[in-house]
C-alpha cells in the first residue's frame, strides 16, 4: 500500500503495523504523528523480521514526539491479527504505566545499539 492510501486509514491512538523495510510508511507515520491534521499514533510494530535502514533509525531516535516501536519476526497479517486481539490494560489516562512502558522500551532499545 502506498503512503497516500495508508495515511487516511489511520485512527486516533492507533498502533500501526508496518513491515520493517517500508521506510516510506515508517517516516510517513512519524510525520503524521506530529501533524495536527492527523490522529495521534500510540505506537509502531515493525513486522516481518525486518529493521529499517540506519538513516530511518536515526530519524526515529531524533524525533520531537517519540513513538514506542517494537520489532517482531512474524509477518504483517499475523502481527496485525495478534495486535488486534490484545486485551489492553494500559489506558491513556494512566500516565504512570505509559511512562513505565516507554522507559522500559527505551532501555531495551539502547541495549540493542
C-alpha positions as CSV (number, residue, x, y, z in Angstrom):
1,X,0.0,0.0,0.0
2,X,1.3,3.4,-0.9
3,X,1.6,6.2,1.7
4,X,-1.2,8.2,0.1
5,X,-3.6,5.3,0.6
6,X,-2.2,4.4,4.1
7,X,-2.5,7.8,5.8
8,X,-6.3,8.2,5.5
9,X,-6.7,4.8,7.3
10,X,-5.0,6.0,10.5
11,X,-7.2,6.4,13.5
12,X,-6.7,8.1,16.8
13,X,-4.3,6.3,19.2
14,X,-3.8,3.5,16.7
15,X,-0.9,1.0,16.7
16,X,0.5,0.9,13.2
17,X,1.8,-2.5,12.0
18,X,4.3,-1.8,9.2
19,X,6.9,-4.1,7.6
20,X,10.3,-3.0,8.9
21,X,11.6,-2.5,5.4
22,X,8.9,0.1,4.5
23,X,10.8,3.2,5.3
24,X,8.3,5.4,3.5
25,X,5.4,4.2,5.7
26,X,7.6,4.5,8.9
27,X,8.6,8.1,8.1
28,X,5.0,8.9,7.0
29,X,3.7,7.6,10.3
30,X,6.2,9.6,12.3
31,X,5.3,12.8,10.3
32,X,1.6,12.2,10.6
33,X,2.0,11.8,14.4
34,X,3.5,15.3,14.7
35,X,1.0,16.9,12.4
36,X,-2.2,18.5,13.8
37,X,-4.0,17.3,10.7
38,X,-3.6,13.6,11.5
39,X,-4.5,11.5,14.5
40,X,-2.2,10.6,17.4
41,X,-0.3,7.3,16.9
42,X,0.1,5.1,20.0
43,X,3.0,3.1,18.6
44,X,4.5,1.2,15.7
45,X,5.1,-2.5,15.3
46,X,7.7,-3.4,12.7
47,X,6.8,-6.7,11.2
48,X,8.3,-9.5,9.1
49,X,11.7,-9.5,10.9
50,X,13.0,-6.5,9.0
51,X,14.5,-3.5,10.6
52,X,14.7,0.0,9.0
53,X,17.8,1.3,7.4
54,X,20.2,3.2,9.7
55,X,19.0,6.6,8.3
56,X,15.4,5.8,9.2
57,X,16.5,4.7,12.7
58,X,18.4,8.0,13.1
59,X,15.1,9.9,12.3
60,X,13.3,7.8,14.9
61,X,15.9,8.5,17.6
62,X,15.8,12.2,16.9
63,X,12.0,12.6,16.8
64,X,10.4,15.5,18.6
65,X,7.5,13.3,19.6
66,X,8.9,9.8,20.2
67,X,6.8,6.7,19.5
68,X,7.0,3.3,21.1
69,X,8.4,1.0,18.4
70,X,8.6,-2.8,18.6
71,X,10.1,-5.2,16.0
72,X,8.7,-8.7,15.6
73,X,9.6,-11.6,13.4
74,X,6.1,-12.5,12.3
75,X,4.5,-11.4,9.1
76,X,2.4,-8.3,8.8
77,X,-1.0,-10.1,8.6
78,X,-0.2,-12.4,11.6
79,X,1.1,-9.5,13.6
80,X,-1.9,-7.3,12.8
81,X,-4.2,-10.1,14.0
82,X,-2.2,-10.6,17.2
83,X,-2.2,-6.8,17.9
84,X,-6.0,-6.6,17.2
85,X,-6.6,-9.4,19.8
86,X,-4.6,-7.8,22.6
87,X,-6.7,-7.0,25.7
88,X,-5.2,-3.7,26.9
89,X,-4.6,-3.0,30.5
90,X,-2.9,0.4,30.0
91,X,-5.4,3.2,29.4
92,X,-4.5,6.6,28.0
93,X,-5.3,8.3,31.4
94,X,-2.7,6.1,33.2
95,X,0.4,8.2,32.7
96,X,2.4,6.2,35.2
97,X,2.0,2.9,33.2
98,X,2.7,4.7,29.9
99,X,5.9,6.3,31.2
100,X,7.0,3.0,32.7
101,X,6.5,1.1,29.4
102,X,8.2,3.8,27.4
103,X,11.2,3.8,29.8
104,X,11.4,0.0,29.6
105,X,11.2,0.1,25.8
106,X,13.9,2.8,25.6
107,X,16.2,0.8,27.9
108,X,15.8,-2.3,25.8
109,X,16.4,-0.4,22.5
110,X,19.5,1.2,24.0
111,X,20.9,-2.3,24.8
112,X,20.4,-3.3,21.1
113,X,22.5,-0.4,19.7
